[in-house]
């Protein structure tokens, strides 16, 4: 089976391993720890991160790295990198403080204390946010030429559930209940129901079956269905549960005299042509909506003539930090469309932060959400 390497994510994983190695070297030097032991720990943790992060490895490797024990050990490894980096910065600040006068020394020592405590505080806060009930995000999407009978149409979107050790069935029950409270006319699921083949896909589909809307539930598949080799299974079982996962397919929904054409595609791999065949699903004279798990295909969807595209995949960045009024998150390594509403030409693209997490059960500045999208006349 071919191996597809996601270079941006691979680069990010390599950078994290390098940061952990440099931090471990500083810590070992300061506390006079045996270098062989530090190297062993660094190689072990770093190697595990490199092999288990989602770098497009074959499913056999990906699935073995998503057992509950592996999932939690990877989370600990990721936290090790952050905390080690904080301690290393603290040690350097303490060392530099000796070169300054007393007042500046206190400032440097305070900065070091912040550096070592920040990863711990952020992790605790991020875990708290990740476990909170999802919020409801409501957004109006203006569409040129929208039929009057489609004005105000409500679509509720669930994405990136990742039913796994980090996101339980009880959590999903709360999310589905919230989605049903919106009384939307259309319910949509935009991929990543699970993280791996080790996760309970049937349980996820059983809960999604409870989604209530005027029209049948529609959806598309994500990259983790690819990793789990569950695309065909998910589509078949979903159909039996009343969820129609669209795989380069389209469905027309009529509301009054207005017709909404909803198309869906499987996860679009980087390095391959985006949205092949999707241009044939666009219907003239209708409002065309595309469901694509990954949002970086938005410019192509705009060229093909879609009015609206709904996506997930990024988790809103999952861990996002504001520096000098700029949002910095891992998601920006592979797409400029991280969270919220974007426009490319006449096409509106909405990216939800979704529900679950990968890597570690942590969210910072990217709260879990259910999205309620209203179509309005431009």
LONU-831231 format. One record per residue (C-alpha): residue in three letters; x, y, z. Coordinates in steps of 0.02 Angstrom, whole numbers, padded with zeros to 5 digits, always signed. Layout:
BEGIN
ALAXYZ ...
This chain:
BEGIN
UNK+00000+00000+00000 UNK+00072+00173-00043 UNK+00137+00284+00096 UNK+00082+00467+00088 UNK+00189+00582+00193 UNK+00109+00744+00250 UNK+00265+00853+00243 UNK+00197+01000+00348 UNK+00145+00883+00488 UNK+00305+00784+00473 UNK+00404+00947+00488 UNK+00303+00996+00641 UNK+00334+00827+00722 UNK+00520+00839+00686 UNK+00526+01014+00761 UNK+00440+00952+00919 UNK+00565+00810+00937 UNK+00710+00932+00912 UNK+00641+01050+01044 UNK+00624+00907+01167 UNK+00802+00848+01132 UNK+00878+01021+01156 UNK+00779+01048+01316 UNK+00832+00878+01383 UNK+01015+00921+01349 UNK+01002+01083+01449 UNK+00914+00996+01593 UNK+01043+00856+01596 UNK+01187+00980+01598 UNK+01113+01082+01740 UNK+01068+00936+01853 UNK+01220+00830+01807 UNK+01112+00687+01746 UNK+01195+00540+01654 UNK+01203+00585+01470 UNK+01167+00406+01415 UNK+01004+00406+01515 UNK+00950+00573+01444 UNK+00989+00515+01267 UNK+00891+00355+01294 UNK+00738+00447+01357 UNK+00750+00578+01220 UNK+00768+00448+01082 UNK+00628+00343+01155 UNK+00504+00485+01175 UNK+00556+00571+01014 UNK+00550+00410+00914 UNK+00378+00370+00982 UNK+00314+00542+00935 UNK+00389+00531+00761 UNK+00312+00360+00728 UNK+00142+00390+00807 UNK+00095+00564+00749 UNK-00021+00568+00599 UNK+00109+00582+00463 UNK+00019+00483+00329 UNK+00095+00316+00382 UNK+00017+00152+00323 UNK-00143+00105+00418 UNK-00057-00045+00499 UNK+00061+00073+00591 UNK-00069+00208+00621 UNK-00195+00089+00698 UNK-00069+00009+00816 UNK-00024+00183+00878 UNK-00205+00222+00925 UNK-00241+00092+01058 UNK-00293+00174+01223 UNK-00122+00143+01301 UNK-00034+00214+01148 UNK-00149+00365+01139 UNK-00116+00414+01319 UNK+00071+00380+01310 UNK+00082+00492+01157 UNK-00011+00628+01251 UNK+00115+00613+01394 UNK+00258+00624+01267 UNK+00185+00783+01193 UNK+00168+00859+01366 UNK+00347+00807+01403 UNK+00406+00913+01257 UNK+00312+01067+01317 UNK+00361+01052+01500 UNK+00542+01012+01460 UNK+00551+01166+01349 UNK+00481+01272+01490 UNK+00609+01205+01614 UNK+00751+01233+01490 UNK+00699+01414+01464 UNK+00689+01437+01652 UNK+00866+01370+01674 UNK+00934+01486+01539 UNK+00846+01634+01619 UNK+00923+01590+01787 UNK+01094+01577+01708 UNK+01075+01742+01616 UNK+01010+01827+01773 UNK+01182+01810+01853 UNK+01252+01931+01724 UNK+01134+02074+01770 UNK+01112+02192+01915 UNK+00993+02137+02056 UNK+00838+02222+01985 UNK+00861+02146+01812 UNK+00905+01979+01892 UNK+00736+01975+01978 UNK+00652+02013+01812 UNK+00743+01871+01724 UNK+00705+01750+01865 UNK+00522+01798+01857 UNK+00523+01770+01670 UNK+00598+01599+01697 UNK+00466+01555+01825 UNK+00331+01602+01700 UNK+00416+01497+01566 UNK+00418+01340+01673 UNK+00242+01362+01741 UNK+00158+01414+01579 UNK+00159+01240+01498 UNK+00085+01162+01654 UNK-00049+01296+01673 UNK-00091+01294+01488 UNK-00105+01105+01487 UNK-00222+01104+01635 UNK-00330+01241+01561 UNK-00329+01159+01389 UNK-00385+00992+01462 UNK-00526+01079+01554 UNK-00585+01165+01394 UNK-00574+01004+01293 UNK-00689+00915+01417 UNK-00820+01052+01422 UNK-00988+01031+01337 UNK-00981+01103+01160 UNK-01046+01276+01131 UNK-01167+01321+00992 UNK-01090+01435+00861 UNK-01218+01523+00749 UNK-01167+01605+00587 UNK-01257+01683+00439 UNK-01186+01643+00268 UNK-01235+01762+00129 UNK-01265+01681-00040 UNK-01288+01777-00202 UNK-01443+01725-00298 UNK-01515+01624-00155 UNK-01694+01572-00189 UNK-01815+01664-00072 UNK-01880+01498-00005 UNK-01702+01455+00052 UNK-01676+01618+00145 UNK-01651+01578+00329 UNK-01624+01391+00298 UNK-01537+01314+00449 UNK-01401+01181+00435 UNK-01322+01106+00592 UNK-01145+01040+00571 UNK-01055+00910+00677 UNK-00872+00874+00638 UNK-00713+00793+00704 UNK-00796+00688+00837 UNK-00645+00575+00863 UNK-00740+00454+00974 UNK-00591+00382+01067 UNK-00509+00380+01240 UNK-00512+00572+01234 UNK-00696+00591+01185 UNK-00826+00473+01256 UNK-00997+00417+01200 UNK-01071+00520+01341 UNK-00986+00674+01266 UNK-01062+00633+01097 UNK-01235+00612+01175 UNK-01224+00791+01239 UNK-01168+00854+01068 UNK-01310+00767+00974 UNK-01436+00832+01100 UNK-01372+01009+01073 UNK-01381+00987+00884 UNK-01561+00927+00897 UNK-01608+01077+01004 UNK-01571+01191+00855 UNK-01718+01114+00758 UNK-01617+01133+00599 UNK-01688+01084+00431 UNK-01529+00991+00381 UNK-01403+00895+00488 UNK-01226+00875+00420 UNK-01076+00771+00477 UNK-00909+00821+00403 UNK-00790+00680+00444 UNK-00670+00605+00572 UNK-00798+00507+00671 UNK-00656+00410+00753 UNK-00466+00420+00762 UNK-00421+00240+00718 UNK-00487+00065+00688 UNK-00470+00035+00875 UNK-00609+00161+00911 UNK-00796+00121+00922 UNK-00861+00174+00753 UNK-01025+00079+00774 UNK-01059+00171+00937 UNK-01026+00337+00851 UNK-01147+00297+00710 UNK-01277+00239+00836 UNK-01274+00409+00920 UNK-01271+00506+00757 UNK-01426+00409+00707 UNK-01518+00513+00837 UNK-01491+00674+00738 UNK-01658+00753+00694 UNK-01692+00870+00549 UNK-01822+00896+00412 UNK-01708+00814+00283 UNK-01604+00654+00294 UNK-01434+00673+00376 UNK-01292+00697+00250 UNK-01104+00693+00274 UNK-00929+00666+00207 UNK-00782+00563+00267 UNK-00618+00623+00344 UNK-00436+00572+00347 UNK-00456+00464+00501 UNK-00581+00355+00411 UNK-00441+00331+00283 UNK-00314+00286+00418 UNK-00437+00161+00493 UNK-00478+00088+00322 UNK-00658+00117+00369 UNK-00722+00221+00223 UNK-00828+00085+00142 UNK-00885+00016+00310 UNK-00932+00188+00373 UNK-01028+00229+00214 UNK-01125+00064+00218 UNK-01163+00066+00404 UNK-01203+00251+00396 UNK-01330+00222+00258 UNK-01412+00086+00365 UNK-01419+00212+00508 UNK-01499+00345+00398 UNK-01339+00444+00368 UNK-01292+00467+00186 UNK-01103+00495+00171 UNK-01076+00574+00001 UNK-00923+00509-00091 UNK-00910+00619-00246 UNK-01099+00618-00248 UNK-01236+00748-00232 UNK-01413+00754-00164 UNK-01546+00884-00204 UNK-01658+00944-00062 UNK-01814+01046-00100 UNK-01883+01175+00021 UNK-02037+01259-00053 UNK-01987+01305-00229 UNK-01803+01321-00185 UNK-01681+01178-00216 UNK-01518+01151-00122 UNK-01387+01042-00205 UNK-01273+00964-00075 UNK-01117+00874-00137 UNK-00987+00781-00036 UNK-00811+00714-00064 UNK-00690+00601+00028 UNK-00537+00673+00115 UNK-00428+00762-00014 UNK-00244+00715+00002 UNK-00111+00847-00015 UNK+00002+00822-00164 UNK-00140+00754-00271 UNK-00262+00855-00378 UNK-00401+00926-00270 UNK-00585+00887-00301 UNK-00570+00780-00457 UNK-00743+00756-00531 UNK-00826+00872-00406 UNK-00857+01003-00541 UNK-00981+00881-00620 UNK-01087+00886-00462 UNK-01124+01073-00476 UNK-01304+01105-00532 UNK-01343+01268-00624 UNK-01493+01362-00558 UNK-01474+01289-00383 UNK-01377+01340-00228 UNK-01229+01222-00222 UNK-01153+01168-00056 UNK-00995+01062-00044 UNK-00950+00954+00107 UNK-00761+00930+00114 UNK-00674+00875+00274 UNK-00516+00974+00240 UNK-00540+01160+00206 UNK-00384+01194+00103 UNK-00481+01145-00054 UNK-00586+01304-00042 UNK-00501+01396-00188 UNK-00534+01246-00301 UNK-00715+01235-00244 UNK-00734+01419-00287 UNK-00666+01392-00462 UNK-00786+01247-00487 UNK-00936+01357-00446 UNK-00990+01306-00271 UNK-01082+01438-00170 UNK-01041+01369+00003 UNK-00914+01244+00070 UNK-00923+01169+00246 UNK-00769+01089+00325 UNK-00684+01037+00486 UNK-00516+00946+00504 UNK-00418+01085+00591 UNK-00503+01077+00762 UNK-00496+01266+00754 UNK-00309+01248+00776 UNK-00339+01147+00936 UNK-00195+01241+01019 UNK-00193+01422+00962 UNK-00085+01560+01036 UNK-00105+01746+01002 UNK+00062+01835+00976 UNK+00068+02016+00917 UNK-00114+02004+00861 UNK-00074+01851+00755 UNK-00151+01679+00785 UNK-00019+01543+00785 UNK-00071+01360+00781 UNK-00010+01195+00706 UNK-00154+01199+00581 UNK-00075+01348+00492 UNK+00065+01233+00434 UNK-00054+01159+00306 UNK-00199+01278+00277 UNK-00239+01464+00294 UNK-00421+01416+00328 UNK-00417+01367+00512 UNK-00580+01421+00590 UNK-00732+01526+00549 UNK-00800+01603+00389 UNK-00691+01638+00237 UNK-00728+01701+00062 UNK-00641+01659-00101 UNK-00725+01751-00243 UNK-00912+01718-00231 UNK-00888+01562-00125 UNK-00909+01560+00064 UNK-00811+01430+00163 UNK-00849+01391+00344 UNK-00729+01290+00452 UNK-00791+01225+00619 UNK-00675+01184+00765 UNK-00770+01021+00789 UNK-00785+00918+00947 UNK-00639+00802+00983 UNK-00450+00810+00991 UNK-00298+00714+00930 UNK-00124+00703+01004 UNK-00177+00759+01178 UNK-00347+00801+01256 UNK-00306+00987+01255 UNK-00388+01137+01172 UNK-00327+01315+01190 UNK-00423+01458+01107 UNK-00519+01328+01006 UNK-00671+01274+01106 UNK-00771+01122+01047 UNK-00926+01174+00953 UNK-01082+01128+00858 UNK-01110+01248+00713 UNK-01278+01315+00657 UNK-01264+01391+00482 UNK-01404+01499+00413 UNK-01412+01538+00228 UNK-01464+01717+00192 UNK-01484+01823+00035 UNK-01327+01919-00010 
